[in-house]
C-alpha cells in the first residue's frame, strides 16, 4: 500500500514542482525557455511531417502544443528527481 501512496504522491508532487520549475526557468532565464519552446516547435513539426494520413495528422496538430511539450519535459525531469530522492530516503529508513 505504501508503494501506491508514494507513486500517487510522486505524480501529484511532480506536477506541482514541474510547474514551479518551469516558472522559475521562465522568470530567471527567458532565453532558455524560448529555446525550449523553439525546440518543442521543431519536434512538433517533425512529428506531423512523418507522412501520416490526414485524419491522424490533424489529430496530432490538434493534440500537440509546444507549451504542453515543454511542461511535460519539466514534469518528467521533476518526477525522476523525486523518485531518486524518495528511493534514497527509503533506503536510509530501511525500506526496500
N, C-alpha and C positions, 0 to 999 in steps of 0.2 A: 504494500500500500504506500510505503514511503516513496517508492520509485515513481508512482503515479503522481503523487503530490509534488515531488521535485520536478518532474517533467512538465507538469502544468505550470508550476511557478516559473520554470525556466522560460517557457513560451511567453507568458504574460510579462515577465520582467524584461525579456529581450525586446519585446515590442516597445515598452516604455523607454528603456535605456537606449535602444536603437534610435528612437525619435529624438531623445536628448542629445545623443552623439551627433546625429545629423544636424541638429540645431546649433550645436557648438561649432562644428566644422563650417556650417553656413555663416555663422557670425564671425568666427576667428580667421577663417581662410576662404573668402569668397572665390578666389581663383581656383582653389581645389574643388569646390563644389561645382563650379562652372565646368571644369574639366570632366568631372564625374557625369554631369548631365550630357555633355557632348559625347562622351564615350557610350552612355546609355542610348543616345540617339543613333549613334553609329551601329550599335548592336541591334537596335530595333530595325534599322534599315537592312542589315544583313539578314535578320530572321525573315522579314517579309519579302525578301528578294530571292528566296530559295526555289521559286518556280511552283509553288503550290497552286491548287485550283482557287478560283476567285472566292468561293464560299469559305474556304479555310483562311485565305489571305485576308479577307475582310474582317473575319473574326479576330485575327491576330492584330490588325490595325486598330480595331476597337479595344481589344483587351490590353495590349502592351502600351504603357506610357513611361516616359523617361523618369518621371518623379517616383513612380512605383518601383522601377528597377533599382534606382539609387537607394530608396528606402529599404528595399528588400536586401540589398547588399549590406547596409548598416545593421539590419536586424540579424542577418546570418553571422556577421562578424561578432556582434554582441552575444549571440547565442553560443558561439564557440568559446568565447572568453568566459562566459558564465558557467558553461559546462566544465571547463578546465578548473575554474575556481571551486565549484561545488565538489568535483571529484577530489581535489586536494584537501578540502575541508573534511570530506567524508573519510578519506584515508587517515587524516590526523585524529579523527574521532573513533577510528577503529571499525568503521563500517565498510562493507565491500561495495 
